[in-house]
Amino acid sequence: MGPPRGIPFAFASAIAMVLLIFSASLLRLPLVRARLPNPTTCGRSRALLLLPASSPLRAFCPASRRPSPATCSAYASISMAATDDNPLLADFDFPPFDRVEPRHVRPAVRTLLARLEGELADLEKGVQPTWGKLVEPLERIVDSLEVVWGTVDHLKAVKDSSDLRAAVEDVQPDKVKFQLRLGQSKPIYEAFKAIRNSSDWESLSDARKRIVEGQIKEAVLSGVALEDEQREKFNQIEQELEKLTQKFSENVLDATKKFEKLITNKNEIDGLPATALGLAAQTAVSKGHENASAENGPWIITLDAPSYIAVMQHARNRALREEVYRAYLTRASSGDLDNTNIISQILKLRLEKAKLLGYKNYAEVSMAQKMATVDRVEELLEKLRAASWDHAVQDMEDLKAFAKGSGSPEANELAHWDLTFWSERLRESKYDINEEDLRPYFALPKVMDGLFSLANKLFGVSIEPADGLAPVWNSDVKFYCVKDSSNSPVAYFYFDPYSRPSEKRGGAWMNVVFSRSRVLARNGSPVRLPVAHMVCNQTPPVGDKPSLMTFREVETVFHEFGHALQHMLTKQDEGFVAGIRGIEWDAVELPSQFMENWCYHKNTLLSIAKHYETSELLPEEIYAKLVAAKNFRAGTFSLRQIRFASVDLELHTTYDPNGSLSIYDVDRRVAERTQVLAPLPEDKFLCSFSHIFAGGYAAGYYSYKWAEVLSADAFSAFEDVGLDNEKAIEETGRRFRETVLALGGGKAPLEVFVSFRGREPSPEALLRHNGLLPVAA
């Protein structure tokens, strides 16, 4: 996920972040293992050249691994017709995203779970506290489930449909039941404890120690110590939470899709730039208005990010801004799509789960697998809030004065739907810079070329197109191969850049497709190579123009690529802690937020900013203005993040979901100390706060600020050696790769940071970067 600074300047609260969706649990992290090559792909000679001769993307079930009687018995109860022509159960190099249909989901998942039940029974029967007899077979079982479920889950995020939802809903309880069965396996739990207590413990590598300790902790948090009625209750809670979080996410998507405003009078959208008019007309065409054009309309405004942002930033029609803002702020808060009761149920169940596990509240459960504690988080948030408050107050005064000086009738009573609009006007006036005017300089292909050049300079890798090597779920999706200095492939990744509001979840995220793994290597290769996918929701091409990006969309791509780099450039061969796996949740944003800093690096920015028609480079004076505007309204945006983190923390610590206060009462109380302008009485942003109710950030949203301290301090290492010192930058980049990007979850995040920086992190760099240091001092 990404923070608000990856989104246009004064974006409304509920979408002040981009999304990285993956589960903290080792057993739930979507992971897909490759299979045997499909003969039909052999003709793709150019693409196949990117695979090494001993490609690790091979056999799903090698001949040397014979199924046991228990596994065969499990299969016997299922018609083998279920596997006929089912791409989810076929052999493949890469997931068959182009061929999977909703009808394949039920038989594939049920067939697979039956087999895995048998394999788990075999493992428990013969388990021994050794790596080869415990961890390796366990990794194979976990990976097998993630092959199928990871593919399905990804398609639901990027190619949603009612049929796919129904199929997932049908088999999800079975999947959760198996995960609980695996997580609560006492023979496996006892075997891990035996390794921990053995005389060989000290001889294990750091990575293996982290795996053992992580699996023991995960088992406890999965309820392995519970018995009888308590275990049954715990499992019921887990099943219900899975359903509720899924429904929450679906309601947000449906509520976002539901709002459409047809406009036929161009005066109503006065101020919208040509890019936004073209997108609105293109949307109208897709909705049946065949003759719609950017010039003459009609136009359709939606709550999808590119449309919503354009209205809030540029529409002079105050009534339109208010209507769209209120619609966005109240998404999924009424009628059949109302998430209010779902939130209440989620919070009650999380609290009940925490108490079953022996914790006071759910935040303690969440932080059992993180770097921070509740007290340390509260201390950090308060320090940042105090450093931001006076700046945010001044931001509001500046805005009022500017609006008044511009003759605005609403200057003395600025409302929430005015802030983004007048902020953009003030920024244009103060820095003589217009974000829309910058779009022609940020064509997506050129941005990606510059990003890849930066990766080459910092980390010594080259990135090449590999379209055709892997099936994709949409024709806009690109596929790339990452190579090291010897020109050997080390990783691959998909990139799905554009918004598709009818079927694609909002936000931006990176996720795992394949994890690097020694155990899952095939055909003589030492490891299976990692594969990732990056998903964004940026402005699509309009007409014959390429995707022309806002600067904030550029930042978002850099952010998600940072996540992908940590996954792809890992040198950790133990699958359970390779890449982003096994890293404490509040440290995962370090590389992503670190990469955003390079958007303001002169040489980097000028390398990607070239006019798509004239090839003119971005003038240096405009670059200087961009840098000057970097901390515009920094106090306001910092408080916004602190509001999100604080309400999340309070809902999962002191809030009583069975008490008289509502979730909205809590939010309003938090807003009193984190928002200069009080929220509207009907503010229901919590109903679309997917991060904490559907995205794995429950009692963890603070992670953005926590990791931002780490990322700012990490970037300051490059500042220390001189950002113009090419040799020193390359040397520091290689050190960053060998530590932060290479070590994965095999070392504690603080140890990894100290290995790179030579000391523990300090918040000074973050406050300095945000222009907040004087107040903190």
Summary of the structure (lengths in Angstrom):
residues: 777
radius of gyration: 25.7
end to end distance: 30.5
largest distance: 82.0
contacts: 2700
relative contact order: 0.13
helix: 58%
strand: 7%
